[in-house]
Amino acid sequence: MTRKARAGGTIDIEDLRARVLDAAMAHVPFDGWTLKSLMDGAADAGLERAMALEAFPGGVASALDYAAERADREMLRALEQLDLKAMRVRDRISTAVRARLEPAAAHREQIRAALAHLALPQNLPLGAKILWRTVDAIWYAAGDNATDFNFYTKRGLLAGVYSATLVYWLNDRSDGAADSWAFLDRRIDDVMRVPKLMGKLRQGLEKVPSPFALAREAAARRQKTR
């Protein structure tokens, strides 16, 4: 792990970030994702308040980026314990999304506040980065090896599924979030239809003569009638 030199010794940056973030979570529902929440978290963790900026030099943006990246890593560790290869692709995706969200059930308010923060115009690039990294990690875990245009198509479609499911899940109070997982399955069903529809459309278009072919045929007919 990365360590940083400091008066009196060195500190483990990963440990410092985890301590500050975990303690700050209790303040976010009241103060939002702010520097105050991070500094209060540092104090609660028995650290100097200024150490919040040692943990997250970029302030709130750094903290949110770290929180999301850590959740992605935890999701991947959980998935490594499962036999994903024995599942259908759609089930791998569903399992991965659930593995990403279920551990965060106790922090719905903090996630809601994070989404509100990331929705601000100046934070949209960070929000897009975080979302892309998550869906990329999910597809990676699902065994996707695409390197062509499908690489982007799959992640774009999953970004829509994941975002919609996240918003639904934040307001779901059903037992075990059962309604959210049913919603997730429906969204995956919709996405799974897209390649089939595109395939049918492509097949249909292949049967339609191109304008150039039609022009050539018309010219040939005119030549024959002369």
N, C-alpha and C positions, 0 to 999 in steps of 0.2 A: 504494500500500500504506500501511497505517496506520503512522505513525511516532510514537515516544514520546520526549519531551524527556528528556535525561539529562545529568548532569554530564559536561562534555567533549564534548557534541554530542548528536545524536539517533541512535536505533537503529531499524532496520526491524523491526517486530514480527513480520511474517511470516517474515523471515529468521531472527530470533532463535528463534522457535518451532520452525522446521524444524531448526536446528542442535542445539537442546537435545533435541528428540524423537529425531532420527536417532541421536545419540550415546547417548541413554538406552536405546535398543532393545537394546544389547549387555548391559545390566545387568538387564533385566527377567527373563530366564530364571532368574537367580540370586536376585534380590531382589524379584521381582514388580513390579506397578505400584504403586510407593511413591514418596514424596517423596525418599527416598534415591537411587533410580534416576534421578530427574530431576536432582537436584543433582550426582550423579556424572557424568551426561551433560553437564551444563553445564561441569564441570571438564574433561572429556575434549575438549570443543569449544574449550578455551582461554578459557573465561569464568569469572567469579566464580561460585561455587556458588549464591549468593543470587539470581543472575539467572534461575535456574530458576523462581522465583516471579514474576519480572517477565514471563517468557514465559507462564507459566500461573498467574495469581493464584488460581485455584480449585484449584490442586494437581493431583492425579491426575485428578480429574473433568474439568478443563479440558483436560488433555493427551489423554485418551481421546476427548473430544468433537472436539478439533482433528484428531487422527489419523484418525478416521472421516470427518470432513468433507473432509479433504484427499484421502483415498482416493476419496470420491465424486466430487470434482472431477477427479481423474486419470482415473477411469472415464469420465466424460462427455467429457473431451478425447479419449480413445481412440476412443470411439464416434463422435465427430464426423468421424473419418477414414474411417468406413465408410458404405456406402450402405444404411442400415437400412430405408429406404422400399421397397427392392426385396425385402425379406424378409417372410415371414409373421410375424404378431404373436408367435407362440410362439418363432420363431427370433430375433426381436429381444430377447425376454426372456432366452432362453438365452445369447445373445451378450453381453448386458449383465452377467448374473451372472458369466460367465466373465471378462469384462473387469474386474470388481470383485475377483475372487479370485485370478486367475492372477498378477498382479504381487506379491501378498503371499505367494507360495509359500515364500520364504526366511524368513518371520516367523511360521511356524505356532505356535511356542512362545509368542511374544509375544501372538498372537491368543487362544490357549488361556488364557493368564493373564488377558487382558482380559475374556474371557467369565466366568471365575471371579470376577473383581472385580465385574463388572456384575450377577452373579447374587445378590450380597448384598442383603438386603432394602432397605437404605437407598439402593442404587444402581439399583434396578429402574426408576425413572422415567427415568434417564439412558439405560439400556439400551433402553427403549422408544422414546425420542426418536431415538437413533442408528439403530435398526432402521427406524423409520418414515421417516426422512429418506432412507435408502438405497433403500428400495422405491419411495418417491415419485420419486426421481431416476431410477430404472430405468424406471418407467412414463412419466415425462416424456420420456426419451430414446426410448422406444418409440412416442411420438406419441399418447399417451392424452390426450384432451381432455374426458373425462367431468367433469360438474359435478353430477350427480345422485347418488343412493345408490350407483351403480356405482363412483364414485370411491373410496369407502371399502371396498366389497366387493373390488374388484380389489387394493387395497393390502393388505387383510387376508389374502387368499388368497396373494399373493406373499410376504408376511412369513413365512407357514408354509413355503412352498417354499424361500425363501432361508435361513431358519434351519436347516431340516433338511439342506439341501445343505452349508451351512457346517460343521455338525457332522460330516457324513460326510467332507467334504473334509479336515478337520483330521487325520483318521486314515487317509487314503487314501495308499497307497504304490505304487499302480499307475503304469505308465509314462505320463507326461504327465497324470496324474490322470484317465485315461480312465474309470475306474469312477465317479468323481464326476460326470462329465458325462453318463454313461449314467443315473446316479441322478437327476440334475437333469431329464433328458428325461422320465423316468418320472413324476416329481412334476408336471411341467408337463402331461403327458398327463392325470393325475388331475384337475388343476385345470380343464383345458379341457373336461372332461366336466361339470363343475358347472353352467355355464349351460345346457347342453343338457338336463340332468336337471331343472333348475328350470323350463325352458321346457315340458317334457313334463308336469311336475307341474302347472304353471299351466294348461295346456290341459285336463288331466284335471279339475282343480277347476272350470274354467269350465263343464264339461258336467254337473256335479253341481248340482242345484237347491238354492238356498239354503233354510235352515229357514223363512225368511219366505215364500218362494214356495210351499213345501209347505203351510204353514199357510193361505195364501190359497186354494190349490186345495182343501184339505179343507173350508174354510168354504164355498166355492162349491158343492161337492158336497152339503153338508148343506142349503144353501138350496134346491137343486133337488129334494131328496127330500121336502121339507116340503109 
